[in-house]
Amino acid sequence: MSTNEAATHGHNDAATGSARRPRDVAELVERMRLGVRTKFVFFWGHRPERDGSPGRGCLSQWWPAPFTAHDRVFATAEHYMMWRKARLFGDEEMAERILAAEHPHRAKTLGREVRGFDQRQWERERFAAVVAGNVAKFAQHEEPRRFLRDTGERVLVEASPRDRVWGIGLAADDPAASDPERWPGLNLLGFALMEVRETLREREQVD
């Protein structure tokens, strides 16, 4: 299964109706144990669909969708996250280098070189930074925003076999991918995007 063809899977149970959005793996596991119907949208990679539409690729931090925040233009959400990381620790020089990086991979690499970095402090701040960046990204791009909105109440899952922090540490075609109790990863990006989806939905209702 290719990264852009990762299928949407469902967990069917007798229970029906909506439930509060799960905020982490533990809440998702508990929700499923209670019998709440749970469907997943797996994503990984940042390529568009064959017809050129965003598809699941737009959920990636590396999806090329420049947006403005803090009076600056960010090439991708990855650039924004790493810029926030540098700013958090007062490394203004690195923040500017990240902002100017020609590729999200370069931005990520530079983010690992931030001076004064403290892992515990970053762990407290990183989720909010990713939510903020993606709210700006999706708010400013109609097609990706529509795709995100149309995922409805599905659980968004970054099926990256190499990332156990932002992803689940498994590929979408792994038998354990549909069982959160067996995820070795935290899926922070998936949970962040679900918060973004909810935030944008609330904004639309107000408008």
ROSE-4610 file (N, C-alpha, C; in Angstrom, 1 decimal, always signed):
// ROSE-4610
residu = [M/M/M/S/S/S/T/T/T/N/N/N/E/E/E/A/A/A/A/A/A/T/T/T/H/H/H/G/G/G/H/H/H/N/N/N/D/D/D/A/A/A/A/A/A/T/T/T/G/G/G/S/S/S/A/A/A/R/R/R/R/R/R/P/P/P/R/R/R/D/D/D/V/V/V/A/A/A/E/E/E/L/L/L/V/V/V/E/E/E/R/R/R/M/M/M/R/R/R/L/L/L/G/G/G/V/V/V/R/R/R/T/T/T/K/K/K/F/F/F/V/V/V/F/F/F/F/F/F/W/W/W/G/G/G/H/H/H/R/R/R/P/P/P/E/E/E/R/R/R/D/D/D/G/G/G/S/S/S/P/P/P/G/G/G/R/R/R/G/G/G/C/C/C/L/L/L/S/S/S/Q/Q/Q/W/W/W/W/W/W/P/P/P/A/A/A/P/P/P/F/F/F/T/T/T/A/A/A/H/H/H/D/D/D/R/R/R/V/V/V/F/F/F/A/A/A/T/T/T/A/A/A/E/E/E/H/H/H/Y/Y/Y/M/M/M/M/M/M/W/W/W/R/R/R/K/K/K/A/A/A/R/R/R/L/L/L/F/F/F/G/G/G/D/D/D/E/E/E/E/E/E/M/M/M/A/A/A/E/E/E/R/R/R/I/I/I/L/L/L/A/A/A/A/A/A/E/E/E/H/H/H/P/P/P/H/H/H/R/R/R/A/A/A/K/K/K/T/T/T/L/L/L/G/G/G/R/R/R/E/E/E/V/V/V/R/R/R/G/G/G/F/F/F/D/D/D/Q/Q/Q/R/R/R/Q/Q/Q/W/W/W/E/E/E/R/R/R/E/E/E/R/R/R/F/F/F/A/A/A/A/A/A/V/V/V/V/V/V/A/A/A/G/G/G/N/N/N/V/V/V/A/A/A/K/K/K/F/F/F/A/A/A/Q/Q/Q/H/H/H/E/E/E/E/E/E/P/P/P/R/R/R/R/R/R/F/F/F/L/L/L/R/R/R/D/D/D/T/T/T/G/G/G/E/E/E/R/R/R/V/V/V/L/L/L/V/V/V/E/E/E/A/A/A/S/S/S/P/P/P/R/R/R/D/D/D/R/R/R/V/V/V/W/W/W/G/G/G/I/I/I/G/G/G/L/L/L/A/A/A/A/A/A/D/D/D/D/D/D/P/P/P/A/A/A/A/A/A/S/S/S/D/D/D/P/P/P/E/E/E/R/R/R/W/W/W/P/P/P/G/G/G/L/L/L/N/N/N/L/L/L/L/L/L/G/G/G/F/F/F/A/A/A/L/L/L/M/M/M/E/E/E/V/V/V/R/R/R/E/E/E/T/T/T/L/L/L/R/R/R/E/E/E/R/R/R/E/E/E/Q/Q/Q/V/V/V/D/D/D]
num = [1/1/1/2/2/2/3/3/3/4/4/4/5/5/5/6/6/6/7/7/7/8/8/8/9/9/9/10/10/10/11/11/11/12/12/12/13/13/13/14/14/14/15/15/15/16/16/16/17/17/17/18/18/18/19/19/19/20/20/20/21/21/21/22/22/22/23/23/23/24/24/24/25/25/25/26/26/26/27/27/27/28/28/28/29/29/29/30/30/30/31/31/31/32/32/32/33/33/33/34/34/34/35/35/35/36/36/36/37/37/37/38/38/38/39/39/39/40/40/40/41/41/41/42/42/42/43/43/43/44/44/44/45/45/45/46/46/46/47/47/47/48/48/48/49/49/49/50/50/50/51/51/51/52/52/52/53/53/53/54/54/54/55/55/55/56/56/56/57/57/57/58/58/58/59/59/59/60/60/60/61/61/61/62/62/62/63/63/63/64/64/64/65/65/65/66/66/66/67/67/67/68/68/68/69/69/69/70/70/70/71/71/71/72/72/72/73/73/73/74/74/74/75/75/75/76/76/76/77/77/77/78/78/78/79/79/79/80/80/80/81/81/81/82/82/82/83/83/83/84/84/84/85/85/85/86/86/86/87/87/87/88/88/88/89/89/89/90/90/90/91/91/91/92/92/92/93/93/93/94/94/94/95/95/95/96/96/96/97/97/97/98/98/98/99/99/99/100/100/100/101/101/101/102/102/102/103/103/103/104/104/104/105/105/105/106/106/106/107/107/107/108/108/108/109/109/109/110/110/110/111/111/111/112/112/112/113/113/113/114/114/114/115/115/115/116/116/116/117/117/117/118/118/118/119/119/119/120/120/120/121/121/121/122/122/122/123/123/123/124/124/124/125/125/125/126/126/126/127/127/127/128/128/128/129/129/129/130/130/130/131/131/131/132/132/132/133/133/133/134/134/134/135/135/135/136/136/136/137/137/137/138/138/138/139/139/139/140/140/140/141/141/141/142/142/142/143/143/143/144/144/144/145/145/145/146/146/146/147/147/147/148/148/148/149/149/149/150/150/150/151/151/151/152/152/152/153/153/153/154/154/154/155/155/155/156/156/156/157/157/157/158/158/158/159/159/159/160/160/160/161/161/161/162/162/162/163/163/163/164/164/164/165/165/165/166/166/166/167/167/167/168/168/168/169/169/169/170/170/170/171/171/171/172/172/172/173/173/173/174/174/174/175/175/175/176/176/176/177/177/177/178/178/178/179/179/179/180/180/180/181/181/181/182/182/182/183/183/183/184/184/184/185/185/185/186/186/186/187/187/187/188/188/188/189/189/189/190/190/190/191/191/191/192/192/192/193/193/193/194/194/194/195/195/195/196/196/196/197/197/197/198/198/198/199/199/199/200/200/200/201/201/201/202/202/202/203/203/203/204/204/204/205/205/205/206/206/206/207/207/207]
x = [+0.9/+0.0/+0.9/+0.6/+1.4/+1.0/+1.9/+1.6/+0.3/+0.0/-1.2/-2.4/-2.2/-3.3/-3.7/-3.1/-3.5/-5.0/-5.6/-7.0/-7.6/-8.9/-9.6/-10.3/-10.0/-10.5/-11.5/-12.4/-13.4/-13.4/-13.8/-14.0/-15.5/-16.2/-17.7/-18.1/-19.0/-19.5/-21.0/-21.6/-23.1/-23.3/-22.4/-22.6/-22.7/-23.5/-23.7/-23.6/-23.6/-23.5/-22.1/-22.0/-20.7/-20.2/-18.9/-18.2/-17.2/-16.8/-15.8/-14.5/-13.9/-12.7/-11.6/-11.0/-9.9/-8.7/-8.0/-6.9/-5.6/-5.6/-4.3/-4.7/-3.6/-3.8/-4.7/-4.4/-5.1/-6.6/-7.0/-8.4/-9.0/-8.2/-8.7/-9.0/-8.1/-8.2/-9.4/-9.6/-10.8/-12.1/-12.1/-13.3/-13.6/-12.7/-12.9/-13.4/-12.8/-13.2/-14.7/-15.1/-16.5/-17.5/-16.9/-17.7/-18.1/-17.4/-17.7/-17.2/-18.0/-17.6/-16.4/-15.4/-14.2/-13.6/-13.5/-12.9/-11.6/-10.7/-9.4/-9.1/-8.4/-7.8/-6.3/-5.6/-4.2/-3.5/-2.4/-1.7/-0.2/+0.6/+2.0/+2.5/+3.4/+3.9/+3.2/+3.8/+3.2/+3.0/+2.7/+2.4/+0.9/+0.6/-0.8/-1.4/-2.7/-3.3/-3.0/-3.3/-3.0/-3.7/-4.8/-5.5/-5.1/-4.1/-3.5/-4.1/-5.2/-5.9/-5.1/-5.3/-4.5/-4.5/-5.7/-5.8/-5.1/-4.8/-4.2/-2.8/-2.2/-0.9/-0.9/-2.0/-2.1/-2.0/-2.2/-2.1/-0.7/+0.2/+1.7/+2.2/+3.1/+3.8/+4.6/+5.0/+5.8/+5.0/+3.7/+2.9/+3.2/+3.5/+3.9/+2.7/+2.4/+1.3/+1.7/+2.4/+2.9/+1.7/+2.0/+1.0/+1.7/+0.9/+1.4/+1.0/+1.9/+1.7/+2.8/+2.4/+3.4/+4.1/+3.4/+3.9/+5.1/+5.1/+6.1/+5.4/+6.1/+5.6/+6.4/+5.6/+6.2/+5.9/+6.9/+6.8/+5.9/+6.1/+5.4/+5.1/+4.3/+4.0/+5.3/+6.1/+7.4/+8.3/+8.3/+9.1/+8.6/+7.3/+6.7/+7.0/+6.9/+7.2/+8.7/+9.6/+11.0/+11.3/+10.7/+10.8/+10.4/+9.2/+8.7/+9.7/+10.3/+11.2/+12.4/+13.0/+14.1/+13.7/+12.6/+12.1/+11.9/+11.4/+11.2/+12.4/+13.6/+14.8/+15.7/+15.1/+15.8/+16.9/+16.9/+17.9/+17.4/+17.4/+16.9/+17.6/+18.9/+19.7/+19.2/+19.0/+18.5/+17.1/+16.3/+14.9/+14.9/+15.7/+15.8/+16.3/+17.3/+17.8/+16.7/+16.0/+14.9/+13.8/+13.5/+12.5/+12.9/+14.2/+14.8/+15.1/+14.9/+15.3/+14.5/+15.2/+14.6/+13.7/+13.8/+13.1/+12.7/+11.6/+11.2/+12.2/+12.9/+13.9/+15.0/+15.4/+16.5/+16.0/+14.7/+14.2/+14.3/+13.9/+14.0/+15.4/+16.3/+17.7/+18.2/+17.9/+18.3/+17.6/+16.4/+15.7/+16.4/+17.2/+17.9/+19.2/+19.5/+20.7/+20.4/+19.2/+18.8/+19.6/+20.2/+21.0/+20.1/+20.5/+19.8/+18.6/+18.5/+17.4/+17.2/+16.0/+15.6/+14.5/+14.7/+13.8/+12.4/+12.5/+11.3/+10.4/+11.1/+10.3/+9.7/+10.4/+9.9/+8.7/+8.8/+7.7/+6.4/+6.6/+5.4/+4.8/+5.6/+5.2/+4.9/+5.5/+5.5/+4.1/+3.2/+1.8/+1.1/+1.1/+0.5/+1.1/+2.4/+3.0/+2.5/+2.4/+2.0/+0.5/-0.3/-1.7/-1.8/-1.1/-1.1/-0.7/+0.4/+0.9/-0.1/-0.8/-1.7/-3.1/-3.4/-4.6/-4.4/-3.2/-2.9/-2.8/-2.2/-2.0/-3.4/-4.2/-5.5/-6.5/-6.4/-7.3/-7.1/-5.8/-5.4/-5.4/-5.8/-5.8/-7.1/-7.9/-9.3/-9.4/-8.6/-8.7/-8.3/-7.1/-6.7/-7.7/-8.2/-9.2/-10.5/-10.9/-12.1/-11.8/-10.6/-10.3/-10.3/-9.7/-9.6/-11.0/-11.8/-13.2/-14.0/-13.8/-14.5/-14.1/-13.0/-12.7/-13.7/-14.5/-15.6/-15.1/-15.5/-15.1/-14.1/-13.5/-12.6/-11.3/-10.7/-9.4/-8.3/-7.5/-6.4/-5.2/-4.5/-3.4/-2.2/-1.1/+0.1/+0.8/+0.6/+1.1/+2.6/+3.4/+4.8/+5.5/+6.1/+6.8/+8.1/+8.5/+9.8/+9.6/+8.4/+8.2/+7.3/+7.8/+7.0/+6.6/+6.8/+6.4/+5.2/+5.4/+4.3/+3.5/+4.0/+3.3/+3.0/+2.6/+2.3/+3.4/+4.4/+5.5/+5.2/+4.1/+3.7/+3.2/+3.3/+2.7/+1.2/+0.5/-0.9/-1.4/-0.5/-0.9/-0.5/+0.1/+0.4/-0.9/-1.1/-2.3/-2.6/-1.5/-1.7/-2.1/-2.1/-2.4/-3.8/-4.7/-6.1/-6.4/-5.4/-5.5/-4.6/-5.2/-4.3/-3.6/-4.2/-3.5/-2.1/-1.9/-0.7/+0.2/-0.2/+0.7/+1.9/+3.1/+4.3/+4.5/+3.8/+4.0/+2.8/+3.0/+2.0/+1.0/+1.3/+0.4/+0.1/+1.1/+0.8/+0.3/+0.8/+0.4/-1.1/-1.5/-2.9/-3.8/-3.5/-4.3/-4.3/-3.2/-3.1/-4.0/-4.0/-4.8/-6.3/-6.7/-8.1/-8.5/-7.6/-7.9/-8.0/-7.1/-7.2/-8.6/-9.0/-10.3/-11.4/-11.4/-12.4/-12.4/-11.2/-11.1/-11.7/-11.3/-11.8/-13.3/-13.8/-15.2/-16.0/-15.5/-16.1/-16.0/-15.0/-14.9/-15.9/-16.1/-17.1/-18.5/-18.8/-20.1/-20.3/-19.3/-19.4/-19.6/-18.9/-19.0/-20.4]
y = [-1.2/+0.0/+1.2/+2.2/+3.4/+4.3/+5.3/+6.3/+7.1/+7.4/+8.2/+7.3/+6.0/+5.1/+4.4/+4.8/+4.2/+4.3/+3.2/+3.1/+3.6/+4.0/+4.3/+3.1/+2.7/+1.5/+1.9/+1.0/+1.2/+0.2/+0.5/-0.4/-0.3/-1.4/-1.4/-2.0/-1.4/-2.0/-1.6/-2.1/-1.9/-0.4/+0.2/+1.6/+2.5/+3.5/+4.5/+5.9/+6.9/+8.3/+8.8/+10.1/+10.8/+10.7/+10.9/+10.9/+12.1/+12.5/+13.5/+13.1/+14.1/+13.8/+13.3/+12.2/+11.7/+12.6/+12.9/+13.8/+13.1/+11.8/+11.0/+9.5/+8.7/+7.3/+6.7/+7.0/+6.5/+6.7/+8.0/+8.3/+7.5/+7.4/+6.6/+5.2/+4.6/+3.2/+3.0/+3.9/+3.9/+4.0/+4.9/+5.1/+3.9/+3.2/+2.0/+0.8/+0.8/-0.2/-0.1/+1.2/+1.5/+1.2/+0.8/+0.4/+1.5/+2.7/+3.8/+3.4/+3.6/+3.3/+4.3/+3.7/+4.5/+4.1/+5.2/+5.0/+5.8/+5.3/+5.9/+6.4/+7.5/+8.0/+8.0/+7.0/+6.9/+7.8/+8.5/+9.3/+9.2/+9.4/+9.5/+9.9/+10.8/+11.4/+12.6/+13.4/+14.7/+14.9/+13.8/+13.9/+14.1/+14.9/+15.0/+13.8/+13.7/+12.6/+12.6/+11.6/+11.5/+12.6/+13.1/+14.2/+15.6/+15.6/+16.9/+17.4/+16.8/+17.3/+16.9/+17.7/+17.4/+16.0/+15.5/+14.2/+14.1/+12.9/+12.7/+13.4/+13.7/+14.3/+15.7/+16.3/+17.7/+17.7/+16.5/+16.4/+16.4/+16.2/+16.1/+17.5/+17.5/+18.7/+19.2/+18.4/+18.8/+19.2/+19.2/+19.6/+21.1/+21.3/+22.7/+23.6/+24.4/+25.3/+26.5/+27.5/+28.7/+29.4/+29.8/+30.5/+31.6/+32.6/+33.7/+33.5/+33.7/+33.7/+34.6/+35.3/+36.1/+37.1/+37.6/+38.5/+37.9/+36.6/+35.9/+34.9/+34.5/+33.5/+32.2/+31.1/+29.8/+28.9/+28.3/+27.4/+26.2/+25.6/+24.4/+24.5/+23.6/+23.6/+23.1/+22.3/+21.9/+23.1/+24.0/+25.2/+26.0/+26.0/+26.8/+26.1/+24.8/+24.1/+24.3/+24.2/+24.3/+25.8/+26.7/+28.1/+28.4/+27.9/+28.0/+27.4/+26.3/+25.6/+26.5/+27.1/+28.0/+29.2/+29.8/+31.0/+30.7/+29.5/+29.1/+29.1/+28.8/+28.7/+29.9/+30.9/+32.2/+32.2/+31.2/+31.1/+31.8/+33.2/+34.0/+33.7/+33.6/+33.3/+32.0/+31.0/+29.7/+29.8/+30.6/+30.8/+31.4/+32.4/+33.0/+32.0/+31.2/+30.2/+29.1/+28.8/+27.8/+28.4/+29.7/+30.4/+30.4/+30.5/+30.6/+29.3/+28.2/+26.8/+26.5/+25.9/+25.7/+24.4/+23.6/+22.3/+22.0/+21.4/+21.1/+20.1/+19.3/+18.4/+19.2/+20.3/+21.2/+21.9/+22.4/+23.0/+22.1/+20.8/+19.9/+19.7/+19.6/+19.4/+20.6/+21.8/+23.0/+23.0/+22.5/+22.5/+21.6/+20.7/+19.8/+20.5/+21.6/+22.3/+23.6/+23.7/+24.9/+24.9/+26.1/+26.3/+26.5/+25.9/+26.1/+25.1/+24.1/+23.2/+22.4/+22.3/+21.5/+20.6/+19.3/+18.3/+18.4/+18.5/+18.5/+19.8/+20.9/+22.1/+22.0/+21.5/+21.3/+20.3/+19.3/+18.3/+19.0/+20.0/+20.7/+21.7/+22.1/+23.2/+22.7/+21.6/+21.2/+20.9/+20.3/+20.0/+21.3/+22.3/+23.6/+24.3/+24.2/+24.8/+24.2/+22.9/+22.2/+22.5/+22.6/+23.0/+24.4/+25.3/+26.7/+26.8/+26.1/+26.2/+25.6/+24.5/+23.9/+24.6/+25.3/+26.2/+27.2/+27.9/+28.9/+28.3/+27.2/+26.5/+26.2/+25.5/+25.1/+26.2/+27.2/+28.3/+29.1/+29.1/+29.9/+29.2/+27.9/+27.1/+26.3/+26.7/+26.2/+24.7/+24.2/+22.7/+21.8/+22.1/+21.3/+21.4/+22.6/+22.8/+22.0/+21.9/+21.1/+19.6/+19.2/+17.8/+17.5/+18.3/+18.1/+18.1/+19.0/+19.1/+17.8/+17.3/+16.2/+14.8/+14.9/+13.6/+13.4/+14.4/+14.2/+14.0/+12.9/+12.5/+11.4/+11.1/+10.0/+10.4/+9.4/+9.5/+9.6/+10.7/+10.9/+10.3/+9.5/+8.7/+8.9/+9.4/+9.4/+8.1/+7.3/+5.9/+5.9/+6.5/+6.5/+5.4/+4.5/+3.4/+3.9/+5.1/+5.6/+6.6/+7.0/+8.1/+7.6/+7.6/+7.1/+8.3/+9.5/+10.6/+11.3/+11.7/+12.4/+11.3/+10.2/+9.1/+7.9/+6.8/+5.6/+4.6/+4.8/+3.9/+2.7/+2.7/+1.6/+2.1/+1.3/+1.6/+1.3/+1.9/+1.8/+0.3/-0.5/-1.8/-2.8/-2.3/-3.2/-3.6/-4.9/-5.4/-4.6/-4.1/-3.4/-2.0/-1.5/+0.0/+0.4/-0.6/-0.3/-0.6/-0.9/-1.2/-0.3/+0.8/+1.8/+1.2/+0.1/-0.5/-1.1/-1.3/-1.9/-0.9/+0.4/+1.4/+1.6/+1.5/+1.9/+3.4/+4.2/+5.6/+6.4/+7.7/+8.6/+9.2/+9.2/+9.9/+11.3/+12.1/+13.4/+14.3/+14.1/+14.9/+14.6/+13.3/+13.0/+13.7/+13.6/+14.3/+15.8/+16.3/+17.8/+18.2/+17.4/+17.8/+17.6/+16.7/+16.6/+17.8/+18.4/+19.6/+20.8/+20.8/+21.8/+21.7/+20.5/+20.3/+20.9/+20.6/+21.1/+22.6/+23.2/+24.6/+25.3/+24.8/+25.4/+25.2/+24.1/+23.9/+24.9/+25.1/+26.1/+27.5/+27.8/+29.2/+29.3/+28.2/+28.3/+28.5/+27.9/+28.0/+29.4/+30.0/+31.4/+32.4/+32.1/+32.9/+32.8]
z = [+0.0/+0.0/+0.0/-0.9/-1.0/+0.1/+0.4/+1.5/+1.2/-0.1/-0.4/-0.6/-0.6/-0.8/+0.5/+1.6/+2.9/+3.1/+3.3/+3.4/+4.7/+4.6/+5.8/+6.3/+7.6/+8.2/+9.3/+9.6/+10.6/+11.7/+12.9/+14.0/+14.3/+14.0/+14.2/+15.5/+16.1/+17.4/+17.5/+18.5/+18.7/+19.0/+19.6/+20.1/+18.9/+19.0/+18.0/+18.6/+17.7/+18.2/+18.3/+18.5/+18.5/+19.9/+20.0/+21.3/+21.3/+22.5/+22.6/+21.9/+21.2/+20.4/+21.4/+21.0/+21.9/+21.7/+22.9/+22.9/+22.9/+23.2/+23.2/+23.0/+22.9/+22.7/+23.8/+25.1/+26.2/+26.1/+25.7/+25.6/+24.4/+23.3/+22.2/+22.5/+23.2/+23.6/+24.5/+25.5/+26.4/+25.6/+24.6/+23.8/+23.1/+22.5/+21.7/+22.6/+23.8/+24.8/+25.2/+25.2/+25.5/+24.4/+23.2/+22.1/+21.1/+21.3/+20.4/+19.0/+18.0/+16.6/+16.2/+15.7/+15.5/+14.1/+13.2/+11.9/+11.9/+11.1/+11.0/+9.6/+9.5/+8.2/+8.4/+7.7/+7.8/+6.7/+7.1/+6.2/+6.4/+5.4/+5.5/+4.2/+4.1/+2.9/+2.5/+1.6/+1.2/-0.3/-1.0/-2.4/-2.6/-3.7/-4.0/-4.6/-4.8/-5.5/-7.0/-7.7/-9.1/-9.9/-9.4/-10.2/-9.7/-8.9/-8.4/-7.1/-6.7/-5.5/-4.2/-3.1/-1.9/-1.4/-1.1/-0.5/+0.8/+1.3/+2.6/+2.7/+1.6/+1.6/+2.3/+2.2/+2.8/+4.3/+4.9/+6.4/+6.9/+6.0/+6.3/+6.7/+7.7/+8.1/+6.9/+5.9/+4.8/+3.6/+3.7/+2.5/+2.2/+0.9/+0.5/+0.4/+1.4/+1.5/+2.3/+1.7/+2.4/+3.1/+4.3/+5.1/+5.9/+6.4/+7.1/+8.6/+9.5/+10.9/+11.6/+12.6/+13.3/+12.3/+11.3/+10.3/+9.5/+9.4/+8.6/+7.7/+6.6/+5.7/+5.9/+6.2/+6.4/+5.2/+4.7/+3.5/+3.8/+5.0/+5.4/+6.9/+7.4/+8.8/+9.6/+8.9/+9.5/+9.8/+8.8/+9.1/+10.3/+10.4/+11.5/+12.9/+12.9/+14.2/+14.6/+13.7/+14.0/+14.3/+13.7/+14.0/+15.4/+15.8/+17.1/+18.2/+17.8/+18.7/+18.9/+17.9/+18.0/+18.8/+18.6/+19.3/+20.8/+21.1/+22.5/+23.3/+22.7/+23.4/+23.1/+22.5/+22.3/+21.3/+20.4/+19.3/+18.1/+18.1/+17.0/+15.7/+15.7/+14.5/+13.8/+14.6/+14.0/+13.5/+14.2/+13.8/+12.4/+12.1/+10.8/+9.7/+10.1/+9.2/+8.8/+9.8/+9.6/+8.7/+8.9/+8.1/+6.6/+6.4/+5.0/+4.4/+5.1/+4.6/+3.4/+2.4/+1.1/+1.1/+2.1/+2.1/+3.6/+3.8/+5.2/+5.9/+5.1/+5.7/+6.3/+5.5/+6.0/+7.3/+7.3/+8.5/+9.7/+9.5/+10.5/+11.1/+10.1/+10.5/+11.3/+10.9/+11.6/+13.0/+13.1/+14.4/+15.4/+14.9/+15.9/+16.4/+15.8/+16.2/+17.0/+17.5/+18.3/+19.6/+19.8/+21.1/+22.3/+23.4/+24.6/+24.8/+23.9/+23.8/+25.1/+25.6/+26.8/+26.4/+26.4/+25.9/+26.7/+28.0/+28.8/+28.5/+28.3/+28.0/+26.6/+25.7/+24.3/+24.3/+25.1/+25.2/+25.7/+26.6/+27.1/+26.1/+25.1/+24.2/+22.8/+22.4/+21.0/+20.4/+21.2/+20.7/+20.3/+21.2/+20.9/+19.7/+19.6/+18.4/+17.1/+17.1/+15.9/+15.6/+16.6/+16.4/+15.8/+16.4/+15.9/+14.5/+14.1/+12.8/+11.8/+12.1/+11.2/+11.2/+12.3/+12.2/+11.1/+11.2/+10.2/+8.8/+8.6/+7.3/+6.7/+7.4/+6.8/+6.7/+7.6/+7.5/+6.2/+5.7/+4.6/+3.3/+3.3/+2.0/+1.9/+1.0/+0.9/+0.7/-0.3/-0.7/+0.5/+1.1/+2.2/+3.4/+3.6/+4.7/+4.4/+3.2/+2.8/+3.1/+2.7/+2.9/+4.4/+5.2/+6.6/+7.2/+6.8/+7.3/+6.9/+5.7/+5.2/+5.9/+6.7/+7.4/+8.6/+8.8/+9.8/+11.2/+11.8/+13.1/+13.1/+12.0/+11.9/+12.7/+13.2/+13.9/+12.9/+12.9/+12.0/+12.6/+11.7/+12.1/+11.2/+11.7/+10.9/+10.9/+9.8/+9.8/+9.3/+10.1/+9.8/+10.6/+9.9/+10.6/+11.3/+11.0/+11.5/+12.6/+12.9/+13.9/+15.0/+16.2/+17.3/+18.2/+17.8/+18.5/+17.8/+16.6/+15.8/+15.1/+14.9/+14.2/+15.2/+14.6/+15.4/+15.4/+14.6/+14.5/+13.7/+12.9/+12.1/+10.8/+9.7/+8.4/+8.4/+7.5/+7.5/+7.2/+6.5/+6.2/+7.3/+8.4/+9.5/+10.2/+10.5/+11.2/+12.5/+13.1/+14.4/+14.2/+13.0/+12.8/+13.2/+13.1/+13.5/+15.0/+15.7/+17.1/+18.0/+18.4/+19.2/+20.4/+21.0/+22.1/+21.7/+20.4/+19.9/+19.2/+19.2/+18.6/+19.5/+18.9/+19.7/+19.7/+18.9/+18.8/+19.5/+19.6/+20.3/+19.4/+18.0/+17.1/+17.4/+17.9/+18.2/+17.1/+15.9/+14.7/+14.5/+14.5/+14.3/+15.3/+16.5/+17.6/+17.4/+17.0/+16.8/+15.7/+14.6/+13.4/+13.8/+14.6/+15.1/+15.9/+16.6/+17.3/+16.4/+15.4/+14.3/+13.6/+13.3/+12.6/+13.4/+14.7/+15.6/+15.7/+15.8/+15.9/+14.7/+13.5/+12.2/+12.1/+12.5/+12.5/+13.3/+14.5/+15.4/+14.8/+14.1/+13.5/+12.4/+11.6/+10.6/+11.1/+12.2/+12.8/+13.3/+13.8/+14.3/+13.1/+12.0/+10.8/+10.1]
